[in-house]
Amino acid sequence: MKITKTNALRLWTQHFGNKQFAKDFHGNLMCKSAYGNSKFCVVRKGKKIFCGWNIHHIFPSSIGGKNDEANLLCTNMITNSLAGNKVTFHIDGNIYQVHRISGTSNHEIKRVK
């Protein structure tokens, strides 16, 4: 799948339906209308929350991950930046690892600590 705004919004709809706000795998907030906008934020309980999102490769493309829908997810831009192109990464004291889903060639992100 070519990563375009149209395809990203289609992926959003597949995962979150018509919701305007959703959380990524780490729990960071995303706003549907803020695709590709790193400066988009909302204020909740007096706190500024950046809600821009983009597409994250579960198994990094830099080490052979494909642009297949099964390897892509909607992720807050901050989460995506912190995960980078690694298969083990730390975000806010949590450790995440990319694991192969048993019996398939697909991968998933699991919090290991």
N, C-alpha and C positions, 0 to 999 in steps of 0.2 A: 504494500500500500504506500503510495506516495504521501508524504506528510505535507498536507496543505490545510488551510483553515477549514475548508469544507469537510475534509476527511476527519480532522480533529473533532469537529462538532458532531459528526456522525458517531465517532467513537464515544464521545461524551454521552450522547443519547442512548447508545447501547448499554452503557454502564450506569447511568444516573437518570435516564428518562428525561422528563421535562423540568427537573429541578434546576433552579437558578444557582443554588449553592450546594457544594458537596465537599467531602474531605478526601484527601489522597491517602495512600497506604500508611503514611506517618501521622495522619490526623490534621495536616495543614489544610486550611480552608481554601477553596477555589470558587470562583464565580464564572459561570458559563460565558458571560459576555466579555470576560477579561482574557480570552485566549491571546497569548503572545504579548500581553501588556505587563511588564515587570513593575510598573509604577501604580497599577490599579490597587486600591485598598478600600476597606470599609472601616468604620469606627464602631466598635462594640464594647460596651461598658467602659467607655473612655479610652480604649486602647486601639491603636492603628494596626490593622491586620492586612498584610499584602495578600491578595487573592488571585494574582495573575497565574496562569497555568500554561503548560505546553505538553508535548508528548515525550514520554520517557521510554527508552528501550530497556526492558527488563534484563535481557542478556545483551550487554553493550555491543553496539554496532562496531566499535573499534576492535573487538575481538571475535567478530563473526556473527553477531546478532543480526537478524533480518528485520525488514520493515513489515513483517507479517502482523496482522491484527493481534494474534495470540502473544506477540512479543512487545506490544505497545500498551501503555496506559497513560491516562490523564494524571498529571502530577503538578502540584504547585511548583512554580519556578524556583523557589528557594530549595524545596526538597530535591528537585531535579539537579540543581547545581551542587548540592552537598553529596548526592549519590554519585554524581559524575559518571565515569565510564568504568566503575569498579564492580566487582562481584561481591565484595565485602566492604561495607562502609558504615560510618558512624554518623548519627544525627541526634543531637541533644542527649547524648549519653546512651542512646540505644544502638545496638549493633544489628545490622541487617546483612543477610546473605542471599544471593541468588542460588536457587536450587532447581535441579531438573525435576519435573513432575514425572513420577514413576510411570513407566510404560509409554511415555510420549517423548517427543523431541522438544516440548515446550518447557518453559521455565516460570518460576514464581519467586517473589521476594518474600522472605520470611524474617521476622524479627527473632533473633537468637538470644538476645540479652537486653 
